[in-house]
Amino acid sequence: MAFPKLELSGNSYTNKKALLDSTHFTDRTYYLKDKEQTFTGTLENKNWNDSLKTKGIFKNGKIQTFTSWYPNGEKNSKMVVTPDSTDQQYRTTTWYYSGALKSRYNKHSGKRYFEDGSLKSKWNKKKAIDFWENGNPKAIWPLKNNKRVSFYHGEFTGWYPDHTISAKGTFKDGRKHGKWVYHDSTGTIEKIIYYKNGKADSTASPA
């Protein structure tokens, strides 16, 4: 049996990149290197200036919390994992370098914010909505879930900051498909493009 390994050295780990780059590392079970023993404990990593960069707390091979900091000491992100009856559920909060709240999300929904605190985007399993800094909607993205991932699927609408429509079209399994109509900032149709599985199939001039 193959086990994902953590290369442990005292109270730190050297396989940091593999841990951080793992897309689904909350679902994994971690073992001591070359052993079948699950890891319980704390793993820390330092910044160049010796300030704390990351800290992960594990129990029976499962990550419980994972926190990261900017070099100035401000918190960058914190993830808390709580097991439920079907899967690993997580809650993540991120911050800007200034300390302002940047995002809060879990595997089902979330929100992102501009640095001034206004809403930048929000999403759930069915759709995502982006906003301009003035609060007007920027785009509505329909989503289709396939277990671990979400991709664009369905009718899309985009707007300019003054709420003039910028584009309308359809996504099919994450790709542009069918007729897309693009408008300039005055609302005039600029071009019409027909797509097939994400590739431009033909272009029509506006009437």
Secondary structure, 3 states (H helix, E strand, C coil): CCCCEECEECCEECCHHHHHHCCCCCCCCCEECCCCCECCEEEEEECCCCCEEEEEEEECCEEEEEEEECCCCCEEEEEEEEECCCCEEEEEEEECCCCCEEEEEECCCEEEECCCCCEEEEECCCEEEEECCCCCEEEEEEEEEECCEEEECEEEEEECCCCCEEEEEEEECCEECEEEEEECCCCCEEEEEEEECCEEEEEECCC
